[in-house]
Amino acid sequence: MSNNESLAARAERAAQIVKKPELYQVCEGCESIVVRDAPTCPNCHGYRFDTDPERVRTQAEILGKRLPTSIPPSELT
């Protein structure tokens, strides 16, 4: 997937999150957005989250405009 395709996919996903921010939360460890019922972050294994819908919306807008900067766990093995 090219960078442009990746950015387009991230922007699309961010738009979905912005529409329903109450379904998500922001990890306070790595600032990833995860579903509201996740007990831990799949990226950093953190367990502290910000559930404020405005914070989720703001973070989705930020993440939707940039390429991923974290390394997925599948690439660590």
Phi and psi restraints in degrees (value plus and minus 20) as a CYANA .aco file:
   2 SER   PHI     -96.1   -56.1
   2 SER   PSI     146.5   186.5
   3 ASN   PHI     -80.0   -40.0
   3 ASN   PSI     -60.2   -20.2
   4 ASN   PHI     -84.3   -44.3
   4 ASN   PSI     -61.2   -21.2
   5 GLU   PHI     -85.4   -45.4
   5 GLU   PSI     -60.2   -20.2
   6 SER   PHI     -83.7   -43.7
   6 SER   PSI     -64.3   -24.3
   7 LEU   PHI     -83.5   -43.5
   7 LEU   PSI     -60.1   -20.1
   8 ALA   PHI     -83.5   -43.5
   8 ALA   PSI     -62.5   -22.5
   9 ALA   PHI     -85.1   -45.1
   9 ALA   PSI     -61.5   -21.5
  10 ARG   PHI     -85.4   -45.4
  10 ARG   PSI     -60.6   -20.6
  11 ALA   PHI     -84.3   -44.3
  11 ALA   PSI     -59.4   -19.4
  12 GLU   PHI     -84.8   -44.8
  12 GLU   PSI     -64.9   -24.9
  13 ARG   PHI     -84.4   -44.4
  13 ARG   PSI     -60.8   -20.8
  14 ALA   PHI     -81.4   -41.4
  14 ALA   PSI     -60.6   -20.6
  15 ALA   PHI     -82.0   -42.0
  15 ALA   PSI     -58.0   -18.0
  16 GLN   PHI     -84.9   -44.9
  16 GLN   PSI     -60.8   -20.8
  17 ILE   PHI     -87.0   -47.0
  17 ILE   PSI     -62.3   -22.3
  18 VAL   PHI     -80.5   -40.5
  18 VAL   PSI     -53.9   -13.9
  19 LYS   PHI     -88.3   -48.3
  19 LYS   PSI     -52.3   -12.3
  20 LYS   PHI    -157.7  -117.7
  20 LYS   PSI      43.4    83.4
  21 PRO   PHI     -84.9   -44.9
  21 PRO   PSI     -39.5     0.5
  22 GLU   PHI     -88.6   -48.6
  22 GLU   PSI     -31.6     8.4
  23 LEU   PHI    -110.0   -70.0
  23 LEU   PSI     -22.2    17.8
  24 TYR   PHI    -151.1  -111.1
  24 TYR   PSI     150.1   190.1
  25 GLN   PHI    -166.4  -126.4
  25 GLN   PSI     136.9   176.9
  26 VAL   PHI    -124.5   -84.5
  26 VAL   PSI     107.0   147.0
  27 CYS   PHI     -88.4   -48.4
  27 CYS   PSI     109.7   149.7
  28 GLU   PHI    -100.9   -60.9
  28 GLU   PSI     -27.7    12.3
  29 GLY   PHI    -105.6   -65.6
  29 GLY   PSI     -67.3   -27.3
  30 CYS   PHI    -145.2  -105.2
  30 CYS   PSI     -21.2    18.8
  31 GLU   PHI      47.3    87.3
  31 GLU   PSI       1.7    41.7
  32 SER   PHI     -95.9   -55.9
  32 SER   PSI     138.0   178.0
  33 ILE   PHI    -124.0   -84.0
  33 ILE   PSI     108.5   148.5
  34 VAL   PHI    -150.0  -110.0
  34 VAL   PSI     143.9   183.9
  35 VAL   PHI     -82.5   -42.5
  35 VAL   PSI     130.5   170.5
  36 ARG   PHI     -78.6   -38.6
  36 ARG   PSI     -54.1   -14.1
  37 ASP   PHI    -109.5   -69.5
  37 ASP   PSI     -14.2    25.8
  38 ALA   PHI     -91.0   -51.0
  38 ALA   PSI     104.5   144.5
  39 PRO   PHI     -96.3   -56.3
  39 PRO   PSI     -46.7    -6.7
  40 THR   PHI    -158.6  -118.6
  40 THR   PSI     138.3   178.3
  41 CYS   PHI     -98.1   -58.1
  41 CYS   PSI     109.2   149.2
  42 PRO   PHI     -89.2   -49.2
  42 PRO   PSI     -37.3     2.7
  43 ASN   PHI    -107.6   -67.6
  43 ASN   PSI     -70.6   -30.6
  44 CYS   PHI    -135.8   -95.8
  44 CYS   PSI     -23.0    17.0
  45 HIS   PHI      46.8    86.8
  45 HIS   PSI      -2.1    37.9
  46 GLY   PHI     -88.0   -48.0
  46 GLY   PSI     141.4   181.4
  47 TYR   PHI    -151.0  -111.0
  47 TYR   PSI      -8.3    31.7
  48 ARG   PHI    -129.3   -89.3
  48 ARG   PSI     109.5   149.5
  49 PHE   PHI    -152.8  -112.8
  49 PHE   PSI     131.0   171.0
  50 ASP   PHI    -122.9   -82.9
  50 ASP   PSI      97.9   137.9
  51 THR   PHI    -120.9   -80.9
  51 THR   PSI     -16.1    23.9
  52 ASP   PHI     -82.7   -42.7
  52 ASP   PSI     101.8   141.8
  53 PRO   PHI     -76.9   -36.9
  53 PRO   PSI     -54.1   -14.1
  54 GLU   PHI     -88.1   -48.1
  54 GLU   PSI     -58.4   -18.4
  55 ARG   PHI     -84.6   -44.6
  55 ARG   PSI     -62.2   -22.2
  56 VAL   PHI     -81.6   -41.6
  56 VAL   PSI     -66.2   -26.2
  57 ARG   PHI     -80.4   -40.4
  57 ARG   PSI     -67.6   -27.6
  58 THR   PHI     -81.5   -41.5
  58 THR   PSI     -65.6   -25.6
  59 GLN   PHI     -85.5   -45.5
  59 GLN   PSI     -58.0   -18.0
  60 ALA   PHI     -82.5   -42.5
  60 ALA   PSI     -60.4   -20.4
  61 GLU   PHI     -84.5   -44.5
  61 GLU   PSI     -59.6   -19.6
  62 ILE   PHI     -85.4   -45.4
  62 ILE   PSI     -70.5   -30.5
  63 LEU   PHI     -87.9   -47.9
  63 LEU   PSI     -49.0    -9.0
  64 GLY   PHI     -90.9   -50.9
  64 GLY   PSI     -31.8     8.2
  65 LYS   PHI    -126.1   -86.1
  65 LYS   PSI     -18.5    21.5
  66 ARG   PHI    -156.1  -116.1
  66 ARG   PSI     138.8   178.8
  67 LEU   PHI     -91.8   -51.8
  67 LEU   PSI     136.4   176.4
  68 PRO   PHI     -80.2   -40.2
  68 PRO   PSI     123.2   163.2
  69 THR   PHI    -136.3   -96.3
  69 THR   PSI     -28.5    11.5
  70 SER   PHI    -116.7   -76.7
  70 SER   PSI     141.4   181.4
  71 ILE   PHI    -120.7   -80.7
  71 ILE   PSI     101.9   141.9
  72 PRO   PHI     -84.1   -44.1
  72 PRO   PSI     126.5   166.5
  73 PRO   PHI     -73.7   -33.7
  73 PRO   PSI     -51.5   -11.5
  74 SER   PHI     -84.3   -44.3
  74 SER   PSI     -42.2    -2.2
  75 GLU   PHI    -111.2   -71.2
  75 GLU   PSI     -22.1    17.9
  76 LEU   PHI    -108.6   -68.6
  76 LEU   PSI     -30.2     9.8
